[in-house]
Amino acid sequence: MKNLRFLDLDEKFDNLVDLLRLRAHSQPDQIAYTFLKKGEEETARITDEVLDQRSRAYACQLPSLGATGERSRAS
């Protein structure tokens, strides 16, 4: 996968879920986040594939929480 610059993301993806889905398909085992206790001791890791799965699950719950309508865009 070609490395994307932050400024390119707005042109290539409609939303964060689409970006995470691409990363999950192209590099599922890549570590997306490492969680540290007190900034030192590793307590957990999450891969791009798991991050994608969780983000889509959370996105499905948003309408039931009253989160509807257009997304806001930063200027």
WOJO-V16678 format. One record per pair of residues at least 4 apart in sequence whose C-alpha atoms are under 7 Angstrom apart, sorted by the first residue. I is the first residue (numbers start at 1). J is the second residue. If there is no record, write none. Layout:
i->{I | I}
j->{J | J}
This chain:
i->{1 | 4 | 5 | 8 | 9 | 10 | 13 | 13 | 14 | 15 | 16 | 17 | 17 | 17 | 18 | 19 | 20 | 20 | 20 | 21 | 21 | 22 | 23 | 23 | 23 | 24 | 24 | 24 | 24 | 27 | 28 | 28 | 28 | 29 | 29 | 29 | 30 | 30 | 31 | 31 | 31 | 31 | 32 | 32 | 32 | 33 | 33 | 33 | 34 | 34 | 34 | 34 | 35 | 35 | 35 | 35 | 36 | 36 | 36 | 36 | 37 | 37 | 37 | 46 | 46 | 47 | 48 | 49 | 50 | 51 | 52 | 53 | 54 | 55 | 56 | 57 | 58 | 61 | 62 | 62 | 63 | 63}
j->{26 | 8 | 9 | 12 | 13 | 14 | 18 | 19 | 18 | 19 | 20 | 21 | 55 | 56 | 22 | 23 | 24 | 48 | 52 | 25 | 52 | 26 | 27 | 28 | 48 | 28 | 48 | 49 | 52 | 48 | 47 | 48 | 49 | 47 | 48 | 49 | 47 | 48 | 45 | 46 | 47 | 48 | 46 | 47 | 48 | 45 | 46 | 47 | 42 | 44 | 45 | 46 | 42 | 43 | 44 | 45 | 40 | 41 | 42 | 43 | 41 | 42 | 43 | 50 | 51 | 51 | 52 | 53 | 54 | 55 | 56 | 57 | 58 | 59 | 60 | 61 | 62 | 65 | 66 | 67 | 67 | 68}
